[in-house]
């Protein structure tokens, strides 16, 4: 069992139900007590062991004496968009590193975009996170801790969660899957598996591993070009796998799971929005279960790229539809907060 140790302390946030059962049994309690703790942390958003009032005082005292506690991420900054209902959060981790999360609300949906790493090692040239460099992996407690912080702040229940914040989820596979399972657990956040999605730059081994998992989590693959040389320029670390290898892994995934893969395609003026790019994209998508999500570039200060013209975005969408390929055009949200796709980054808060 992976422990999040702070000297003699143990953070219960991020524990699975089975891990809590082991803790309860070690302390001489019945295994069902674990489910009570699990519900208190993830459903009732308890911030302390003392708040778990259906546990006996003696058990709560044993937990505290054993160094167990309910950890919480510190919110350094919360911003609300002036143009939509998007909220962006800057969290401080226990070691002083910072991460960002975004809450997207529309109609009855409340979607958390959470980070799986502090920084990112993939180095995508059009992405703010990629320019900040990699710091470390997050543990599951820090991932679900983002959700708990947002829910405590807004008193809003999450209906969806997507691992599309900072970092490459499949490079932190075990902890990301552990967090998704807590999001999915009936006694956890109780979010249906089809409402949970992780995104990858195309780590083939991770895609193949994910295909063997029993849960029906969604998978999005950042494509951004269907021409190898261009994709290598935009996504230098992802170029470890050429497009033929990536496509084969994606096809195997859809064949094994029966689930459609979303292909993320950020449209960048003069880089990947020309007719040759469109023809290559259509060819890449033919004959297998995929959906193309077209994303007009969200500008990042100090980066050289510009957003494709709306006419180019529409051209791509129309041609994909005519080719019989499922597609959508992402609606921009949170751009005034630098909270849109590709705009999250490591930030420092200046304290006086």
LINTAGI-V612114 format. One record per helix or strand. SS is the DSSP state (2 for helix, 1 for strand). FROM is the first residue (numbers start at 1). LEN is the number of residues. If there is no record, write none. Layout:
{{SS;FROM;LEN} {SS;FROM;LEN}}
This chain:
{{1;5;2} {1;9;3} {2;17;10} {2;32;11} {2;49;3} {2;57;9} {1;68;2} {1;74;7} {1;87;6} {1;98;9} {1;109;5} {1;117;3} {2;128;5} {1;134;4} {2;140;15} {1;160;4} {2;169;16} {2;193;3} {1;196;5} {2;204;7} {1;218;5} {2;228;7} {2;238;3} {2;243;15} {1;261;8} {2;275;11} {1;290;7} {1;307;1} {2;310;13} {1;326;4} {2;335;3}}
